[in-house]
Amino acid sequence: MKEDIRRSLLKRRRSLPEKKIRHLENEVNSLLIDELQKRDLKKLLVFKSIDYEPSINKTLEFAWLQDIKVYIPKIISKKEIIINRIKENSSLCKNMYGIDESDEVETSELYEIDTAVLPFVGVDKNGFRLGYGGGYYDRFFSRSHELSEKPFIIGLGYAFQVLEISFAESHDLKCDSVITENGVLKF
């Protein structure tokens, strides 16, 4: 079932016209920045968009202006990621999936991250995230149950990707909130 949902949502996202994507990105970034301003942030985990995901470059600029340390995932094996700092002048290189990664040597541990902004292919009615199927975020955040305080997790995508069904499995990552062009959902 999840693979069918994933395939359908990716097909729909890939069919969005470029002009529509830019408009939706502006809406999503405005809402995301508003949400981040409500939080006391020192360290923020974000993503570099691929495959018609909303770009959050405006949010990155906001974070840097606020002196928030920003981090992005870096794949270190077929099953594991770490998080490297990204600065305005960081050099980026593409990983095996074509996703930009930072070459900065400064990393952070999960327990040090205040808020994580993660892309999704879909989100179910209970806030559980559907990704591309690699499980990188699920495994990385599975350690958060051991932490006294886990990062606040914001899922980011488009409204059509929020589904009125439940598809979560025990290993799936749950978002605390989801932001689309239509607003903010809390779970």
C-alpha positions, 0 to 999 in steps of 0.5 A, spaced: 500 500 500 505 505 501 509 503 495 502 505 491 501 511 495 508 513 494 508 512 486 502 516 486 504 522 490 510 522 486 507 522 480 502 528 482 508 532 485 512 531 478 507 534 474 506 540 478 508 546 473 514 550 475 510 557 476 505 553 481 511 550 484 514 557 485 508 560 488 507 554 493 514 555 495 513 562 497 507 560 501 510 554 505 516 558 506 512 564 509 508 559 514 515 556 516 518 562 517 512 564 522 513 558 525 520 558 526 520 565 529 515 562 535 521 557 537 527 559 541 532 556 536 539 555 536 540 549 531 536 547 526 536 541 521 533 542 514 533 539 507 536 541 500 530 539 496 530 535 490 524 532 485 520 538 486 520 538 493 519 545 496 525 549 496 526 552 503 532 557 501 528 563 503 528 559 510 535 558 510 536 565 509 532 567 515 535 562 519 542 565 518 540 572 519 538 570 526 544 567 527 541 560 528 546 554 526 543 550 520 544 543 519 543 538 513 543 530 512 549 527 510 549 520 508 555 516 510 552 509 509 546 505 505 543 505 512 546 511 516 546 519 516 549 524 520 548 532 520 553 537 518 553 544 518 551 548 512 553 556 512 551 561 507 558 560 503 559 552 504 561 548 498 556 543 497 556 536 493 551 531 491 550 524 494 548 518 490 541 520 490 543 527 487 542 531 494 546 536 496 550 535 502 555 540 506 562 538 506 563 542 513 566 538 518 562 541 524 557 536 525 551 536 531 548 530 535 540 529 534 539 531 542 542 538 540 537 540 535 531 544 537 527 543 530 527 539 524 524 541 518 523 534 513 520 533 507 515 528 505 512 524 500 506 524 504 503 524 511 497 520 514 491 523 518 495 522 524 502 525 522 506 519 520 511 521 514 512 517 508 518 518 505 522 515 499 522 508 502 530 508 504 528 509 511 534 514 513 530 519 517 526 513 520 532 510 523 536 517 525 530 519 529 529 512 532 534 514 537 530 520 539 526 516 544 532 515 548 533 523 549 530 527 554 528 532 549 527 530 542 527 535 536 520 538 534 519 535 527 516 539 522 514 536 516 514 540 509 510 539 503 504 540 499 497 540 501 495 534 496 500 530 500 496 530 506 492 524 506 486 522 510 488 515 511 492 511 516 498 508 513 503 508 519 508 502 521 511 502 528 518 504 525 515 510 521 517 517 524 511 522 526 511 529 525 509 534 531 506 539 525 506 539 518 506 545 513 503 546 507 501 552 502 494 551 506 497 552 513 500 548 519 497 542 522 498 540 529 499 532 531 
